[in-house]
Amino acid sequence: MPPEQSSRSQHSYRVPYADTDQMGMVYYANFLIYFERSRNEALRELGLTYREMEEEGIILPVIEAHCNYRQPARYDDLLEIHGWFEQMGRTRVRACCEVRRGDTLLAEGYTVHACLSSETMRPTRLPEIFGSTER
C-alpha cells in the first residue's frame, strides 16, 4: 500500500474506449501508461513537473519496468490510481503504482528511473525534492 507521505498521489481515471481492445478490455501494456500518468501526478504532488526538471537540465529515463497484472480493466471503469516515490540512492528513484477498481487491485508495479544530466547524459544527483523519499 502507498506510504503516507507527501510524495503520494491519487487520482481517478475513467477508462476511455481508446484504452481498450475490440472487446472493451484494458490489458497489461496499457497499465504501464497508467504508471506513467501516476508518476507525473506524484511529481506534481512534490511541487515539480517533469517539464520543470527538463528545464533544469535533469531527465529521468526509465531503466526498469515491472508490472504485476492481476485483472483487466474495462471500458468506462472508474479507476483509482495511486503513485509514490521511493529513493534508491543518490541517482535513482523508483516510481511505484497501484491501479484499483473499487476495492479490487488490477495491477501494481514500479518503474526505476536514472537521474541524468540532459547536457552530459551522465548520472547526476536527484533534486532535493526527492530527499524525503529515501528509505
N, C-alpha and C positions, 0 to 999 in steps of 0.2 A: 504494500500500500504506500502511496506517496507520503513523504515526510511532511511534518507540519512546519514548513519553512516559507520564507518569502519567495523562494525560487519556485514554488509550486504554482502551477496554473491549472485552471479547469475551465473548459468551455463546452458548450453544446453545439452539435452539428447535425443538421437534418440531411440524410443521405439523398443526394440528387440522382436522377436516373443516369447521368453521365458517369457516375462512380460504379455502375453495376454492369454485369454481363447481360446477355439476352434473356436470362432467366430472372433478372432483377436482384441478383446476389452480389455482395461485395466479398471478394476473396483476398487471399494472402497479400498480394503485391500492393493493393490499394491501402492496406493498413500502414505500410511504410510511408505513404503520402500523409496519412493522419499523424504519424510520428513526427514528420517534418513540420506540420502545422503546429503540433504541440510544442516542439522545440522553439519555434518562433514566438509563440504566446508566452512561454516560460521566460524567454529573453525579455519580452516586454514587461513582465512582472518584475524583473530585476531592474528595470528602468533603462533598458538598452535595446535598440533594434539591430538586426543583422546589418542593415544598411549603414547605420552609425559605426558599427565595428569596421566595416569595409572602408569607410571614410577615414578611420583612424589607422588604416593600414593592417588590419587584422582579419584573417579569414579562418573559418572553422570547417575544413573539408571532412566529410565522413570517411573514417578509415576502417570501421567495422559496423555491421548492422545485424541485429538479432531480433527475430520476431517469433514469439510463441503464439501461433494461431490456434484458437480454440473453436470458434464458431463463426459463420459468415454473418455479416450484417445484411440487411435487405433494403430495397428501395423504400424511402420515406421513413426509415427508422430514425428516431431521435437518439443520438449517441452522446455520451459524456466522455470527453477526452481529458485525461489528467496527465500533466507533464511536470517534470522536475529535473534538476541537475545534480550530479554527484561529481565532485572534482576528483580526478585520478592522479594528480600530480601537478607540477607547475605548468605543463604544456598540453595536458589532455583533459577532456571533460566528457562525461557520459550523460547523454540526454535520455532519461527514462520516460516511458509512456505506458499508460493503460487505456484501453478503449472498452467502454461498457455500454450496454443497452439495459437501462434499469439496473437491477442487481446482478445481471449476467455479464461476466468478463468474456469479451470476444477475442481480445488479443492483448498481449503485453510484451514488452521488449525494450530495447535501447539501441542507440547509436553512439559510437565513440568518435570523437572529433579531435583532431590535432589542431593546435593553435599555431598558425603560421603567419609570418610577416608577408604581406602581399607583395612587398618590394623584393625581398630576397628569396621567398619561398622556403625559408628555414624556420625551424621551431622558435617560438617566442613565448614569453610568459603570458598566461591568461590575464585578462583585465582584472583589476582589483575587485570588481563587482562579483566575480565568482568566488572570492575568498571565503565567504560564509558557507560554501557548499562542501568544503573539504571534510572528509570522513576519516 
